[in-house]
Amino acid sequence: MSDWLIETIHLTKIYGSGETAIRALDDVNVTVAPGEFVAIMGPSGCGKSTLLNMLGALDQPTSGEVWVAGENLAKLKDVDGFRASTVGFVFQLHNLLPTLTAAENIEVPMQGRVASARKRRARALHLLEVVGLAPRANHLPNQLSGGQRQRIAIARALANSPKLVLADEPTGALDSQSGDEILALLGELNRSEGATIAVVTHDRRVAQSTQRILRMQDGRIVEDHRVSDPLEEDLRALAFSKLGETILNPNDAPMQEVSPEEEAILRKLIERLRQ
């Protein structure tokens, strides 16, 4: 049995055909161990959401393989059952059912998997405690703040104790304070529940809250590194920014205002961070 919870092998996804074909994923090979907290980062259109959909068995590859929790997703006999038992989803928009209470929303994924209504309710109430919203069990979504609704969505994703939680821009619709609270919650759940979490984001602040960053560009993973201290992460972001590109280009006009000594230091630093 593989030691990896996630493994993709030469994963490729092409939309369309001919001259208009879009290669959303281009020969992606990546492994993620159980219990990791990973960010998939990159600009819009780089393929990060497509990769997340592949990991969640929401889409099929054009070629290559996707393995999750020991299952080859192309050979699943019960895709819905796999998603319900193995993968929890958290989206940018919480997608809560507006006519159901917080507790009832959390119970939805357990329908058909936990036979006892009493056990479903007990699990939902426990998860509400985990995400710090036990007093809001009987509140409807429109009675909750955006951050609270996203906490309910995270609790719902954990309903069936999945091995993998996939979060697509989970803080994108939130203010900075609520976003920070959601990031802290995901980190705590990763530690306390042991869930493997993969977060898609274009926000450097979100990525820096995880343990590992996969940076994508044009359908490929162009960088894979462990998150260290915040200063190094900021410097790494500089290295891959437009300013970093400018510093590495000796013919760019702005660099003419920098002394040769300063330019040499900056160039050496950015080249080192890009390694």
Buried (B, 14 or more C-beta within 10 A) or exposed (E): EEEBBBBBBEBBBBEEEEEEEEBBBBBBEBBBEBBBBBBBBBEEBBBBBBBBBBBBBBBEBEEBBBBBBEBEBEEBEEEEEBBBBBBBBBBBBBEBEEEBBBBBBBBBBBEEEBEEEEEBBEBBBEBBEBBBBBEBBEBBBEEBEBBBBBBBBBBBBBBBEBBBBBBBBBBBBBEEEBBBBBBEBBBEBBEEBEBBBBBBBBBBBBBBBBBBBBBBBBBBBEBEEEBEEEEEBEBBBBBBEEBBEEBBEEEEEEBEEBEEEEBEEBBEBBEEBEE
